[in-house]
């Protein structure tokens, strides 16, 4: 699959912590049970402080083909400051066709990492009625909802899942989870495919890095081997 022709939507970013496969499946089931991808407000969330650039009424997507845009020049500090690196690389993500999805390209603002009031700025602009904003050059947004028939499968962050990550925060939410083995990955992917099939959603799974289909244990082993010889 050539992801340049698609949008991606992360369902459960790990924030640099170990990949929590159990929690990701819980989030996936919650989304599938809702019948469509929905904005926070349509999911019953009305607290503005819980939102990001997408606020309460929009869904954030990563435009894969824009992930290498460098609007901030060649500053190494900002290299990779985008939706792909921040969210997609750490999460199971829906692959969405660009056909019949009406997206809005937010106005690009300076990275909030330079703003002392970064979260306040993001929440205020995210809920603005005067336009859409983001500091992520590859982010696009969709108003309210996206139908499941736009989903063409999911990307799997194999590299992230088989790499060790030490929890950044000591809490029940962020705990140490060892990297996945090949056998564990195969079983996990089978579980994902079964869940997607049960909701009549495309169950094709792709390695995020290689964009290759993960059909069987050999496919998974090749994806893992690529990580280990990098």
MARVO-184496 format. One line per 5 residues: their letters; for each residue x, y, z of C-alpha. Coordinates in Angstrom, 1 decimal, decimal comma. Layout:
% residues N
a = X/Y/Z | ...
END
This chain:
% residues 230
xxxxx = 0,0/0,0/0,0 | 1,2/3,5/-0,8 | 0,2/5,6/2,2 | 0,9/8,9/0,3 | -2,7/8,5/-1,1
xxxxx = -4,3/8,2/2,4 | -4,9/9,9/5,7 | -4,0/8,3/9,0 | -5,8/8,6/12,3 | -4,1/7,5/15,5
xxxxx = -6,4/5,9/18,1 | -4,2/5,6/21,1 | -0,9/7,5/21,3 | 1,6/6,1/23,9 | 3,3/9,4/24,7
xxxxx = 6,8/7,7/24,6 | 5,7/4,9/27,0 | 5,6/1,2/26,3 | 3,0/0,1/23,8 | -0,1/-0,9/25,8
xxxxx = -1,9/-3,3/23,5 | -4,7/-4,1/25,9 | -5,6/-0,4/26,3 | -5,4/0,1/22,5 | -7,9/-2,7/21,9
xxxxx = -10,2/-1,2/24,5 | -10,1/2,2/22,7 | -10,6/0,5/19,3 | -13,7/-1,3/20,5 | -15,1/1,9/22,0
xxxxx = -14,6/3,6/18,6 | -16,2/0,7/16,7 | -19,1/0,6/19,1 | -19,9/4,2/18,4 | -20,7/3,4/14,7
xxxxx = -18,3/6,1/13,2 | -15,3/8,2/14,0 | -16,7/11,1/16,1 | -15,5/14,4/17,4 | -15,2/14,8/21,2
xxxxx = -18,5/16,7/21,5 | -20,4/13,9/19,6 | -18,8/11,5/22,1 | -20,3/13,4/25,0 | -17,1/15,3/25,9
xxxxx = -17,7/19,0/26,6 | -14,7/20,0/28,7 | -12,6/22,3/26,4 | -9,4/21,5/28,3 | -9,6/17,9/27,1
xxxxx = -9,1/18,9/23,5 | -6,1/19,7/21,4 | -5,9/21,5/18,1 | -9,0/19,7/17,0 | -11,0/21,2/19,9
xxxxx = -14,4/19,6/20,6 | -15,9/19,6/17,1 | -13,1/18,3/14,8 | -11,2/15,1/14,2 | -7,5/15,3/13,5
xxxxx = -5,9/13,3/10,7 | -2,3/13,0/9,5 | -1,8/13,7/5,8 | 0,9/11,1/5,2 | 2,4/12,8/2,1
xxxxx = 3,0/16,0/4,1 | 4,9/14,3/6,9 | 8,3/15,4/5,5 | 7,3/19,1/5,0 | 9,8/21,4/6,6
xxxxx = 8,0/24,7/7,2 | 10,4/25,6/9,9 | 13,4/25,4/7,7 | 16,3/23,0/8,5 | 16,3/23,5/12,3
xxxxx = 17,3/20,1/13,6 | 15,4/20,9/16,9 | 12,1/20,9/14,9 | 12,9/18,1/12,5 | 10,1/15,6/12,9
xxxxx = 7,8/18,0/14,7 | 4,7/16,8/13,0 | 1,6/14,6/13,5 | 3,3/11,6/12,1 | 6,2/11,5/14,5
xxxxx = 4,1/12,7/17,5 | 1,1/10,4/17,1 | 1,1/7,9/14,2 | 4,5/6,3/15,0 | 3,3/5,2/18,5
xxxxx = -0,2/4,1/17,7 | -2,5/1,8/15,9 | -3,9/4,0/13,2 | -6,8/3,9/10,8 | -6,0/4,2/7,1
xxxxx = -8,6/6,5/5,5 | -9,2/7,0/1,8 | -9,1/10,7/0,7 | -12,2/10,2/-1,4 | -15,4/11,8/-0,1
xxxxx = -13,7/13,1/3,1 | -14,0/16,9/3,4 | -10,9/18,1/5,2 | -9,8/21,5/6,4 | -6,1/22,5/6,3
xxxxx = -5,5/24,4/9,5 | -3,5/27,7/9,5 | 0,0/26,8/10,6 | 1,1/28,7/13,8 | 4,5/28,7/15,6
xxxxx = 5,2/25,5/17,5 | 3,6/25,7/21,0 | 6,7/24,2/22,5 | 8,1/27,8/22,5 | 5,0/29,1/24,3
xxxxx = 4,9/29,3/28,1 | 1,2/29,1/27,9 | 1,3/26,3/25,3 | -1,7/24,2/26,5 | -3,9/27,3/27,0
xxxxx = -2,9/28,5/23,6 | -3,7/25,2/22,0 | -7,1/24,8/23,8 | -8,1/28,4/22,9 | -7,2/28,1/19,2
xxxxx = -8,5/24,5/19,0 | -11,9/25,8/20,1 | -11,8/29,0/18,0 | -14,9/29,8/15,9 | -12,8/32,0/13,6
xxxxx = -10,8/29,3/11,9 | -8,7/26,2/12,4 | -5,1/26,2/13,6 | -2,3/23,8/14,3 | 1,5/23,8/14,7
xxxxx = 1,7/20,4/13,0 | 2,3/20,8/9,2 | 0,9/17,4/8,2 | -2,4/17,8/10,2 | -5,8/18,2/8,6
xxxxx = -9,1/18,2/10,3 | -12,6/16,9/9,6 | -15,8/18,4/11,1 | -17,9/16,1/13,4 | -17,7/12,6/12,0
xxxxx = -16,1/10,2/9,5 | -17,9/7,1/8,2 | -16,3/3,7/8,7 | -16,6/2,9/5,0 | -13,7/5,3/4,5
xxxxx = -11,5/3,0/6,5 | -9,2/0,8/4,3 | -7,3/-0,9/7,1 | -4,9/-0,1/9,9 | -1,2/0,6/10,2
xxxxx = 0,7/-1,3/12,9 | 3,8/0,4/14,6 | 5,8/-2,8/14,6 | 9,1/-0,9/15,2 | 7,6/0,8/18,3
xxxxx = 6,0/-2,4/19,6 | 9,3/-4,4/19,5 | 11,5/-1,7/20,9 | 12,0/-1,2/24,7 | 10,5/1,9/26,2
xxxxx = 10,8/3,0/29,8 | 7,7/4,7/31,3 | 8,1/8,4/31,5 | 5,7/8,8/34,4 | 5,2/6,5/37,5
xxxxx = 1,5/5,8/37,6 | -1,0/3,1/36,9 | -1,5/4,4/33,4 | 2,2/4,3/32,5 | 3,7/1,0/33,5
xxxxx = 6,6/-1,1/32,1 | 5,6/-3,5/29,4 | 8,3/-5,6/27,7 | 8,7/-5,4/23,9 | 6,5/-7,7/21,9
xxxxx = 7,9/-11,0/20,6 | 7,1/-12,3/17,1 | 4,6/-14,8/18,6 | 2,9/-12,2/20,7 | 2,6/-9,9/17,6
xxxxx = 1,1/-12,6/15,5 | -1,5/-13,3/18,2 | -2,2/-9,6/18,7 | -2,7/-9,0/15,0 | -5,1/-12,0/14,8
xxxxx = -7,1/-10,4/17,6 | -7,2/-7,1/15,8 | -8,4/-8,6/12,5 | -11,1/-10,5/14,3 | -12,4/-7,4/16,0
xxxxx = -12,4/-5,3/12,8 | -14,2/-8,1/10,9 | -16,9/-8,4/13,6 | -17,8/-4,7/12,9 | -17,6/-5,2/9,1
xxxxx = -14,6/-2,8/8,9 | -11,6/-3,5/6,6 | -9,2/-5,7/8,6 | -6,2/-5,3/6,4 | -3,1/-4,6/8,6
xxxxx = 0,1/-3,0/7,3 | 3,5/-2,4/8,9 | 3,7/1,3/9,3 | 7,4/1,6/8,3 | 7,4/-0,7/5,2
xxxxx = 3,8/-0,3/4,3 | 3,7/-4,0/3,6 | 0,7/-6,2/4,3 | 0,9/-8,3/7,5 | -0,9/-11,5/6,5
xxxxx = 1,0/-14,2/8,4 | 3,8/-15,0/10,8 | 6,4/-14,8/8,0 | 5,3/-11,2/7,2 | 5,6/-10,3/10,9
xxxxx = 9,0/-11,9/11,2 | 10,3/-9,9/8,2 | 9,0/-6,7/9,7 | 10,7/-7,5/13,1 | 14,0/-8,5/11,4
xxxxx = 14,1/-5,2/9,6 | 13,9/-3,4/12,9 | 16,7/-5,4/14,5 | 19,1/-4,9/11,6 | 18,6/-1,1/11,3
END
